[in-house]
Amino acid sequence: MTYGIVFLVIIFLVLFIIAAKTCYVKAPPNVAYIISGITKNPRILIGIGGFKIPLLERVDMLYLGQMSVDIKTSQSVPTNDFINVKVDAVAKIIVDKENGIYLAARNFLNMEPADITRSLQDSLEGNMREIIGTISLKELCNDRKSFGDQVQEKAQVDMNRLGIEIISC
């Protein structure tokens, strides 16, 4: 009789450990775990743990850390005074946790940071080319901070639609 109780307790503990391994997920601070499946709105875990129901819910990841996007003009771009230039810049971006995490999840779910930066590169390059065409070469060379601010302001409109925030450019 006592062997039966001990055996049942051991079986219960083994099943509990297996269930805990498959049901409990813990998200690191730089990754959002998005649990979806049963409810209409997915649950988002950032830096905390939570439970998922196996076979009915799934866990996807969204990288939240800072990423660097290298923005280069592959071809010469004419400035306002018709002088062709090639410009190289870097933008620092993150996922907008307050306002854009659902948008970012829709666009970049389960993507590596390198893939996210590659997908944003074209949009940022286009915005930079547009700003280059509106300023003179003298302004571009003498006031780089203003140029970077203009590119950031122009590109932020597009990035908001993707759930991305530009920290600096």
Backbone as JSON Lines, residues from 0, in Angstrom:
{"i":0,"aa":"M","n":[0.81,-1.2,0.0],"ca":[0.0,0.0,0.0],"c":[0.86,1.27,0.0]}
{"i":1,"aa":"T","n":[1.9,1.32,0.84],"ca":[2.76,2.51,0.89],"c":[3.59,2.64,-0.39]}
{"i":2,"aa":"Y","n":[3.94,1.48,-1.01],"ca":[4.68,1.56,-2.26],"c":[3.81,2.17,-3.35]}
{"i":3,"aa":"G","n":[2.54,1.89,-3.33],"ca":[1.59,2.44,-4.3],"c":[1.48,3.95,-4.16]}
{"i":4,"aa":"I","n":[1.43,4.44,-2.92],"ca":[1.33,5.89,-2.68],"c":[2.62,6.58,-3.12]}
{"i":5,"aa":"V","n":[3.77,6.01,-2.78],"ca":[5.07,6.58,-3.17],"c":[5.17,6.6,-4.7]}
{"i":6,"aa":"F","n":[4.75,5.51,-5.33],"ca":[4.78,5.42,-6.79],"c":[3.89,6.5,-7.42]}
{"i":7,"aa":"L","n":[2.68,6.71,-6.88],"ca":[1.78,7.73,-7.39],"c":[2.35,9.14,-7.19]}
{"i":8,"aa":"V","n":[2.99,9.38,-6.05],"ca":[3.61,10.69,-5.8],"c":[4.73,10.94,-6.8]}
{"i":9,"aa":"I","n":[5.54,9.92,-7.06],"ca":[6.65,10.06,-8.02],"c":[6.09,10.33,-9.41]}
{"i":10,"aa":"I","n":[5.08,9.6,-9.81],"ca":[4.45,9.81,-11.13],"c":[3.88,11.22,-11.21]}
{"i":11,"aa":"F","n":[3.21,11.65,-10.13],"ca":[2.65,13.0,-10.1],"c":[3.74,14.05,-10.24]}
{"i":12,"aa":"L","n":[4.86,13.9,-9.54],"ca":[5.96,14.85,-9.62],"c":[6.57,14.87,-11.02]}
{"i":13,"aa":"V","n":[6.75,13.72,-11.62],"ca":[7.31,13.66,-12.98],"c":[6.37,14.36,-13.96]}
{"i":14,"aa":"L","n":[5.08,14.09,-13.86],"ca":[4.12,14.74,-14.74],"c":[4.07,16.25,-14.5]}
{"i":15,"aa":"F","n":[4.19,16.65,-13.25],"ca":[4.21,18.08,-12.92],"c":[5.43,18.77,-13.54]}
{"i":16,"aa":"I","n":[6.6,18.14,-13.44],"ca":[7.82,18.72,-14.01],"c":[7.71,18.81,-15.53]}
{"i":17,"aa":"I","n":[7.19,17.78,-16.17],"ca":[7.02,17.81,-17.63],"c":[6.03,18.9,-18.03]}
{"i":18,"aa":"A","n":[4.93,19.01,-17.3],"ca":[3.93,20.04,-17.61],"c":[4.52,21.44,-17.4]}
{"i":19,"aa":"A","n":[5.31,21.61,-16.34],"ca":[5.92,22.91,-16.09],"c":[6.89,23.28,-17.19]}
{"i":20,"aa":"K","n":[7.62,22.31,-17.71],"ca":[8.58,22.56,-18.79],"c":[7.87,22.96,-20.08]}
{"i":21,"aa":"T","n":[6.72,22.39,-20.35],"ca":[6.03,22.68,-21.61],"c":[5.04,23.82,-21.49]}
{"i":22,"aa":"C","n":[4.62,24.18,-20.29],"ca":[3.59,25.2,-20.11],"c":[4.15,26.56,-19.7]}
{"i":23,"aa":"Y","n":[5.26,26.59,-19.01],"ca":[5.78,27.84,-18.47],"c":[6.85,28.39,-19.4]}
{"i":24,"aa":"V","n":[6.74,29.67,-19.75],"ca":[7.75,30.35,-20.56],"c":[8.19,31.6,-19.82]}
{"i":25,"aa":"K","n":[9.46,31.93,-19.95],"ca":[9.98,33.13,-19.3],"c":[10.73,33.95,-20.34]}
{"i":26,"aa":"A","n":[10.27,35.18,-20.54],"ca":[10.84,36.06,-21.55],"c":[11.98,36.87,-20.96]}
{"i":27,"aa":"P","n":[13.11,36.97,-21.67],"ca":[14.18,37.87,-21.23],"c":[13.77,39.33,-21.45]}
{"i":28,"aa":"P","n":[14.49,40.29,-20.87],"ca":[14.08,41.69,-20.98],"c":[14.19,42.28,-22.38]}
{"i":29,"aa":"N","n":[15.01,41.69,-23.25],"ca":[15.18,42.26,-24.59],"c":[14.38,41.52,-25.67]}
{"i":30,"aa":"V","n":[13.5,40.63,-25.26],"ca":[12.66,39.88,-26.2],"c":[11.24,39.85,-25.67]}
{"i":31,"aa":"A","n":[10.29,40.06,-26.57],"ca":[8.88,39.93,-26.2],"c":[8.41,38.56,-26.65]}
{"i":32,"aa":"Y","n":[7.82,37.82,-25.73],"ca":[7.17,36.57,-26.09],"c":[5.7,36.88,-26.3]}
{"i":33,"aa":"I","n":[5.19,36.51,-27.45],"ca":[3.81,36.76,-27.78],"c":[3.08,35.42,-27.81]}
{"i":34,"aa":"I","n":[2.17,35.25,-26.85],"ca":[1.42,34.0,-26.72],"c":[0.06,34.21,-27.37]}
{"i":35,"aa":"S","n":[-0.23,33.41,-28.38],"ca":[-1.48,33.56,-29.1],"c":[-2.13,32.19,-29.3]}
{"i":36,"aa":"G","n":[-3.41,32.22,-29.59],"ca":[-4.1,30.96,-29.87],"c":[-5.52,30.91,-29.38]}
{"i":37,"aa":"I","n":[-5.73,31.03,-28.09],"ca":[-7.08,30.87,-27.54],"c":[-7.84,32.19,-27.54]}
{"i":38,"aa":"T","n":[-7.23,33.23,-27.05],"ca":[-7.92,34.51,-26.94],"c":[-7.76,35.31,-28.23]}
{"i":39,"aa":"K","n":[-8.61,36.3,-28.4],"ca":[-8.56,37.14,-29.59],"c":[-7.3,37.99,-29.61]}
{"i":40,"aa":"N","n":[-6.97,38.58,-28.47],"ca":[-5.77,39.41,-28.36],"c":[-4.65,38.59,-27.74]}
{"i":41,"aa":"P","n":[-3.48,38.61,-28.36],"ca":[-2.36,37.84,-27.8],"c":[-1.84,38.47,-26.5]}
{"i":42,"aa":"R","n":[-1.25,37.64,-25.66],"ca":[-0.6,38.12,-24.44],"c":[0.86,38.39,-24.76]}
{"i":43,"aa":"I","n":[1.39,39.46,-24.19],"ca":[2.78,39.84,-24.44],"c":[3.54,39.77,-23.12]}
{"i":44,"aa":"L","n":[4.63,39.02,-23.12],"ca":[5.49,38.89,-21.95],"c":[6.84,39.52,-22.27]}
{"i":45,"aa":"I","n":[7.24,40.48,-21.44],"ca":[8.56,41.11,-21.58],"c":[9.22,41.08,-20.22]}
{"i":46,"aa":"G","n":[10.25,40.27,-20.09],"ca":[11.0,40.19,-18.84],"c":[10.27,39.49,-17.71]}
{"i":47,"aa":"I","n":[9.19,38.81,-18.01],"ca":[8.43,38.08,-16.98],"c":[8.1,36.68,-17.52]}
{"i":48,"aa":"G","n":[7.56,35.88,-16.67],"ca":[7.15,34.54,-17.07],"c":[5.64,34.44,-17.17]}
{"i":49,"aa":"G","n":[5.2,33.39,-17.84],"ca":[3.77,33.16,-17.98],"c":[3.51,31.75,-18.45]}
{"i":50,"aa":"F","n":[2.27,31.38,-18.44],"ca":[1.88,30.03,-18.83],"c":[1.21,30.04,-20.19]}
{"i":51,"aa":"K","n":[1.44,28.97,-20.93],"ca":[0.74,28.74,-22.18],"c":[0.14,27.35,-22.15]}
{"i":52,"aa":"I","n":[-0.91,27.17,-22.9],"ca":[-1.57,25.86,-22.95],"c":[-0.99,25.1,-24.14]}
{"i":53,"aa":"P","n":[-0.31,24.0,-23.9],"ca":[0.28,23.26,-25.02],"c":[-0.79,22.81,-26.01]}
{"i":54,"aa":"L","n":[-0.43,22.79,-27.26],"ca":[-1.26,22.39,-28.39],"c":[-2.35,23.41,-28.74]}
{"i":55,"aa":"L","n":[-2.71,24.3,-27.82],"ca":[-3.74,25.3,-28.1],"c":[-3.16,26.7,-28.27]}
{"i":56,"aa":"E","n":[-2.01,26.95,-27.69],"ca":[-1.38,28.26,-27.8],"c":[0.05,28.08,-28.3]}
{"i":57,"aa":"R","n":[0.55,29.14,-28.93],"ca":[1.93,29.11,-29.4],"c":[2.66,30.35,-28.89]}
{"i":58,"aa":"V","n":[3.98,30.25,-28.85],"ca":[4.82,31.35,-28.4],"c":[5.7,31.8,-29.56]}
{"i":59,"aa":"D","n":[5.62,33.08,-29.88],"ca":[6.48,33.68,-30.9],"c":[7.34,34.74,-30.24]}
{"i":60,"aa":"M","n":[8.45,35.08,-30.89],"ca":[9.39,36.03,-30.29],"c":[9.51,37.28,-31.16]}
{"i":61,"aa":"L","n":[9.73,38.41,-30.48],"ca":[9.99,39.68,-31.13],"c":[11.17,40.32,-30.43]}
{"i":62,"aa":"Y","n":[12.25,40.59,-31.16],"ca":[13.44,41.19,-30.57],"c":[13.17,42.66,-30.27]}
{"i":63,"aa":"L","n":[13.51,43.1,-29.05],"ca":[13.23,44.47,-28.61],"c":[14.49,45.31,-28.43]}
{"i":64,"aa":"G","n":[15.65,44.72,-28.58],"ca":[16.89,45.45,-28.32],"c":[17.17,46.5,-29.38]}
{"i":65,"aa":"Q","n":[18.17,47.31,-29.09],"ca":[18.58,48.35,-30.03],"c":[19.27,47.72,-31.23]}
{"i":66,"aa":"M","n":[18.96,48.23,-32.41],"ca":[19.55,47.74,-33.64],"c":[20.13,48.91,-34.42]}
{"i":67,"aa":"S","n":[21.21,48.66,-35.14],"ca":[21.83,49.68,-35.99],"c":[21.54,49.37,-37.44]}
{"i":68,"aa":"V","n":[21.04,50.37,-38.14],"ca":[20.76,50.23,-39.57],"c":[21.74,51.11,-40.33]}
{"i":69,"aa":"D","n":[22.54,50.48,-41.18],"ca":[23.49,51.22,-42.01],"c":[22.75,51.76,-43.22]}
{"i":70,"aa":"I","n":[22.72,53.08,-43.35],"ca":[22.0,53.73,-44.44],"c":[23.03,54.32,-45.4]}
{"i":71,"aa":"K","n":[23.11,53.76,-46.6],"ca":[24.04,54.25,-47.61],"c":[23.28,54.53,-48.89]}
{"i":72,"aa":"T","n":[23.73,55.55,-49.59],"ca":[23.2,55.76,-50.93],"c":[24.08,54.94,-51.88]}
{"i":73,"aa":"S","n":[23.49,53.97,-52.55],"ca":[24.28,53.11,-53.43],"c":[24.72,53.86,-54.68]}
{"i":74,"aa":"Q","n":[23.94,54.83,-55.09],"ca":[24.28,55.67,-56.23],"c":[24.36,57.11,-55.77]}
{"i":75,"aa":"S","n":[25.0,57.94,-56.57],"ca":[25.09,59.36,-56.23],"c":[23.7,59.99,-56.27]}
{"i":76,"aa":"V","n":[23.46,60.88,-55.32],"ca":[22.17,61.57,-55.21],"c":[22.43,63.06,-55.37]}
{"i":77,"aa":"P","n":[21.68,63.75,-56.25],"ca":[21.91,65.18,-56.43],"c":[21.34,66.0,-55.27]}
{"i":78,"aa":"T","n":[22.13,66.97,-54.81],"ca":[21.66,67.88,-53.77],"c":[20.8,68.97,-54.42]}
{"i":79,"aa":"N","n":[20.36,69.92,-53.64],"ca":[19.53,71.02,-54.13],"c":[20.28,71.87,-55.16]}
{"i":80,"aa":"D","n":[21.6,71.95,-55.02],"ca":[22.39,72.73,-55.98],"c":[23.02,71.83,-57.06]}
{"i":81,"aa":"F","n":[22.42,70.66,-57.32],"ca":[22.75,69.74,-58.41],"c":[24.18,69.2,-58.35]}
{"i":82,"aa":"I","n":[24.66,68.94,-57.16],"ca":[25.97,68.3,-56.99],"c":[25.7,66.9,-56.46]}
{"i":83,"aa":"N","n":[26.21,65.91,-57.17],"ca":[25.98,64.52,-56.78],"c":[26.84,64.13,-55.58]}
{"i":84,"aa":"V","n":[26.24,63.48,-54.58],"ca":[26.96,63.05,-53.39],"c":[26.55,61.62,-53.04]}
{"i":85,"aa":"K","n":[27.44,60.96,-52.35],"ca":[27.12,59.67,-51.74],"c":[27.2,59.88,-50.24]}
{"i":86,"aa":"V","n":[26.18,59.44,-49.54],"ca":[26.1,59.67,-48.09],"c":[26.01,58.33,-47.38]}
{"i":87,"aa":"D","n":[26.7,58.25,-46.26],"ca":[26.68,57.05,-45.41],"c":[26.25,57.5,-44.02]}
{"i":88,"aa":"A","n":[25.23,56.86,-43.48],"ca":[24.73,57.23,-42.14],"c":[24.34,55.96,-41.39]}
{"i":89,"aa":"V","n":[24.1,56.12,-40.11],"ca":[23.66,55.01,-39.26],"c":[22.46,55.49,-38.44]}
{"i":90,"aa":"A","n":[21.43,54.64,-38.4],"ca":[20.27,54.93,-37.57],"c":[20.19,53.87,-36.48]}
{"i":91,"aa":"K","n":[19.93,54.3,-35.27],"ca":[19.71,53.4,-34.13],"c":[18.2,53.31,-33.92]}
{"i":92,"aa":"I","n":[17.69,52.07,-33.91],"ca":[16.25,51.88,-33.81],"c":[15.92,50.86,-32.72]}
{"i":93,"aa":"I","n":[14.7,50.97,-32.21],"ca":[14.14,49.98,-31.28],"c":[12.66,49.79,-31.59]}
{"i":94,"aa":"V","n":[12.09,48.73,-31.07],"ca":[10.64,48.54,-31.18],"c":[9.97,49.45,-30.17]}
{"i":95,"aa":"D","n":[8.96,50.18,-30.61],"ca":[8.22,51.09,-29.74],"c":[7.3,50.26,-28.85]}
{"i":96,"aa":"K","n":[7.72,50.05,-27.6],"ca":[6.99,49.16,-26.69],"c":[5.61,49.68,-26.31]}
{"i":97,"aa":"E","n":[5.48,51.0,-26.14],"ca":[4.2,51.54,-25.68],"c":[3.15,51.53,-26.79]}
{"i":98,"aa":"N","n":[3.52,52.02,-27.96],"ca":[2.51,52.24,-29.0],"c":[2.56,51.24,-30.15]}
{"i":99,"aa":"G","n":[3.71,50.65,-30.41],"ca":[3.84,49.9,-31.64],"c":[4.17,48.44,-31.53]}
{"i":100,"aa":"I","n":[4.04,47.85,-30.36],"ca":[4.47,46.46,-30.23],"c":[3.59,45.52,-31.05]}
{"i":101,"aa":"Y","n":[2.3,45.8,-31.17],"ca":[1.43,44.94,-31.99],"c":[1.75,45.11,-33.47]}
{"i":102,"aa":"L","n":[2.04,46.36,-33.89],"ca":[2.44,46.59,-35.28],"c":[3.77,45.92,-35.58]}
{"i":103,"aa":"A","n":[4.72,46.05,-34.68],"ca":[6.02,45.42,-34.88],"c":[5.89,43.91,-34.9]}
{"i":104,"aa":"A","n":[5.02,43.38,-34.06],"ca":[4.8,41.93,-34.05],"c":[4.22,41.47,-35.39]}
{"i":105,"aa":"R","n":[3.31,42.25,-35.94],"ca":[2.74,41.9,-37.23],"c":[3.79,41.9,-38.34]}
{"i":106,"aa":"N","n":[4.76,42.8,-38.24],"ca":[5.73,42.97,-39.31],"c":[7.02,42.17,-39.11]}
{"i":107,"aa":"F","n":[7.44,41.95,-37.87],"ca":[8.78,41.4,-37.63],"c":[8.8,40.18,-36.71]}
{"i":108,"aa":"L","n":[7.69,39.51,-36.54],"ca":[7.61,38.37,-35.62],"c":[8.58,37.26,-36.05]}
{"i":109,"aa":"N","n":[9.32,36.75,-35.08],"ca":[10.28,35.66,-35.26],"c":[11.42,36.0,-36.21]}
{"i":110,"aa":"M","n":[11.66,37.28,-36.46],"ca":[12.78,37.69,-37.31],"c":[14.0,37.98,-36.45]}
{"i":111,"aa":"E","n":[15.16,37.66,-36.97],"ca":[16.42,38.0,-36.31],"c":[16.67,39.5,-36.46]}
{"i":112,"aa":"P","n":[17.46,40.1,-35.56],"ca":[17.74,41.54,-35.67],"c":[18.33,41.93,-37.03]}
{"i":113,"aa":"A","n":[19.2,41.1,-37.59],"ca":[19.79,41.42,-38.91],"c":[18.72,41.48,-39.99]}
{"i":114,"aa":"D","n":[17.73,40.59,-39.91],"ca":[16.64,40.6,-40.89],"c":[15.76,41.83,-40.73]}
{"i":115,"aa":"I","n":[15.54,42.25,-39.5],"ca":[14.73,43.45,-39.24],"c":[15.43,44.67,-39.82]}
{"i":116,"aa":"T","n":[16.73,44.79,-39.56],"ca":[17.46,45.96,-40.07],"c":[17.5,45.97,-41.59]}
{"i":117,"aa":"R","n":[17.65,44.8,-42.21],"ca":[17.65,44.74,-43.68],"c":[16.31,45.18,-44.25]}
{"i":118,"aa":"S","n":[15.22,44.8,-43.59],"ca":[13.91,45.17,-44.12],"c":[13.62,46.67,-43.94]}
{"i":119,"aa":"L","n":[14.24,47.31,-42.96],"ca":[14.02,48.74,-42.73],"c":[14.98,49.62,-43.54]}
{"i":120,"aa":"Q","n":[16.04,49.02,-44.02],"ca":[17.1,49.78,-44.69],"c":[16.58,50.54,-45.92]}
{"i":121,"aa":"D","n":[15.77,49.92,-46.77],"ca":[15.28,50.57,-47.97],"c":[14.46,51.81,-47.66]}
{"i":122,"aa":"S","n":[13.59,51.7,-46.69],"ca":[12.75,52.84,-46.32],"c":[13.59,54.0,-45.8]}
{"i":123,"aa":"L","n":[14.56,53.69,-44.94],"ca":[15.41,54.74,-44.39],"c":[16.28,55.38,-45.48]}
{"i":124,"aa":"E","n":[16.78,54.56,-46.41],"ca":[17.58,55.1,-47.51],"c":[16.74,56.04,-48.38]}
{"i":125,"aa":"G","n":[15.5,55.65,-48.65],"ca":[14.63,56.5,-49.45],"c":[14.36,57.84,-48.79]}
{"i":126,"aa":"N","n":[14.14,57.83,-47.49],"ca":[13.92,59.08,-46.76],"c":[15.18,59.94,-46.77]}
{"i":127,"aa":"M","n":[16.34,59.3,-46.65],"ca":[17.59,60.07,-46.67],"c":[17.81,60.69,-48.06]}
{"i":128,"aa":"R","n":[17.55,59.95,-49.14],"ca":[17.69,60.51,-50.49],"c":[16.76,61.7,-50.69]}
{"i":129,"aa":"E","n":[15.56,61.59,-50.15],"ca":[14.59,62.68,-50.28],"c":[15.09,63.96,-49.6]}
{"i":130,"aa":"I","n":[15.66,63.82,-48.42],"ca":[16.18,64.99,-47.69],"c":[17.41,65.55,-48.4]}
{"i":131,"aa":"I","n":[18.27,64.69,-48.93],"ca":[19.47,65.16,-49.64],"c":[19.06,66.06,-50.8]}
{"i":132,"aa":"G","n":[18.0,65.71,-51.5],"ca":[17.55,66.5,-52.64],"c":[17.01,67.87,-52.28]}
{"i":133,"aa":"T","n":[16.74,68.12,-51.01],"ca":[16.15,69.41,-50.62],"c":[17.16,70.37,-49.99]}
{"i":134,"aa":"I","n":[18.39,69.92,-49.74],"ca":[19.37,70.8,-49.1],"c":[20.6,70.96,-49.99]}
{"i":135,"aa":"S","n":[21.35,72.01,-49.74],"ca":[22.55,72.26,-50.54],"c":[23.73,71.49,-49.95]}
{"i":136,"aa":"L","n":[24.77,71.36,-50.76],"ca":[25.97,70.65,-50.32],"c":[26.61,71.34,-49.12]}
{"i":137,"aa":"K","n":[26.58,72.65,-49.11],"ca":[27.16,73.41,-48.0],"c":[26.43,73.1,-46.69]}
{"i":138,"aa":"E","n":[25.09,73.07,-46.75],"ca":[24.31,72.73,-45.56],"c":[24.59,71.3,-45.1]}
{"i":139,"aa":"L","n":[24.71,70.4,-46.07],"ca":[24.96,69.0,-45.77],"c":[26.3,68.82,-45.06]}
{"i":140,"aa":"C","n":[27.31,69.54,-45.52],"ca":[28.65,69.4,-44.92],"c":[28.78,70.16,-43.6]}
{"i":141,"aa":"N","n":[28.19,71.33,-43.51],"ca":[28.38,72.17,-42.33],"c":[27.45,71.83,-41.17]}
{"i":142,"aa":"D","n":[26.27,71.32,-41.45],"ca":[25.3,71.08,-40.38],"c":[24.79,69.65,-40.46]}
{"i":143,"aa":"R","n":[25.64,68.71,-40.13],"ca":[25.28,67.29,-40.2],"c":[24.21,66.92,-39.19]}
{"i":144,"aa":"K","n":[24.24,67.57,-38.04],"ca":[23.23,67.28,-37.01],"c":[21.84,67.61,-37.53]}
{"i":145,"aa":"S","n":[21.72,68.76,-38.17],"ca":[20.42,69.16,-38.72],"c":[19.97,68.18,-39.81]}
{"i":146,"aa":"F","n":[20.91,67.75,-40.63],"ca":[20.59,66.77,-41.68],"c":[20.09,65.46,-41.05]}
{"i":147,"aa":"G","n":[20.79,64.99,-40.04],"ca":[20.37,63.76,-39.35],"c":[19.01,63.91,-38.71]}
{"i":148,"aa":"D","n":[18.75,65.08,-38.11],"ca":[17.45,65.33,-37.49],"c":[16.33,65.34,-38.53]}
{"i":149,"aa":"Q","n":[16.6,65.93,-39.7],"ca":[15.59,65.97,-40.75],"c":[15.28,64.56,-41.27]}
{"i":150,"aa":"V","n":[16.33,63.76,-41.46],"ca":[16.13,62.38,-41.91],"c":[15.33,61.61,-40.86]}
{"i":151,"aa":"Q","n":[15.69,61.79,-39.59],"ca":[14.99,61.08,-38.51],"c":[13.52,61.49,-38.46]}
{"i":152,"aa":"E","n":[13.25,62.77,-38.56],"ca":[11.87,63.26,-38.5],"c":[11.06,62.73,-39.68]}
{"i":153,"aa":"K","n":[11.64,62.75,-40.86],"ca":[10.93,62.28,-42.06],"c":[10.71,60.77,-42.0]}
{"i":154,"aa":"A","n":[11.72,60.02,-41.59],"ca":[11.63,58.56,-41.57],"c":[10.74,58.07,-40.43]}
{"i":155,"aa":"Q","n":[10.62,58.82,-39.36],"ca":[9.83,58.38,-38.2],"c":[8.36,58.17,-38.57]}
{"i":156,"aa":"V","n":[7.87,58.93,-39.54],"ca":[6.47,58.76,-39.97],"c":[6.28,57.35,-40.53]}
{"i":157,"aa":"D","n":[7.22,56.9,-41.37],"ca":[7.13,55.54,-41.93],"c":[7.36,54.49,-40.85]}
{"i":158,"aa":"M","n":[8.29,54.75,-39.96],"ca":[8.62,53.78,-38.92],"c":[7.48,53.6,-37.92]}
{"i":159,"aa":"N","n":[6.71,54.66,-37.68],"ca":[5.55,54.54,-36.77],"c":[4.55,53.52,-37.29]}
{"i":160,"aa":"R","n":[4.4,53.44,-38.59],"ca":[3.46,52.48,-39.18],"c":[3.95,51.05,-39.02]}
{"i":161,"aa":"L","n":[5.24,50.87,-38.73],"ca":[5.81,49.54,-38.55],"c":[6.04,49.2,-37.08]}
{"i":162,"aa":"G","n":[5.79,50.15,-36.17],"ca":[5.99,49.9,-34.76],"c":[7.43,50.1,-34.32]}
{"i":163,"aa":"I","n":[8.19,50.91,-35.05],"ca":[9.61,51.14,-34.79],"c":[9.81,52.59,-34.37]}
{"i":164,"aa":"E","n":[10.73,52.79,-33.43],"ca":[11.11,54.13,-33.0],"c":[12.58,54.36,-33.35]}
{"i":165,"aa":"I","n":[12.87,55.49,-33.99],"ca":[14.24,55.84,-34.3],"c":[14.81,56.61,-33.12]}
{"i":166,"aa":"I","n":[15.88,56.09,-32.53],"ca":[16.5,56.75,-31.39],"c":[17.41,57.87,-31.86]}
{"i":167,"aa":"S","n":[18.23,57.57,-32.85],"ca":[19.14,58.58,-33.37],"c":[19.48,58.26,-34.81]}
{"i":168,"aa":"C","n":[19.91,59.28,-35.51],"ca":[20.31,59.12,-36.91],"c":[21.51,59.99,-37.16]}
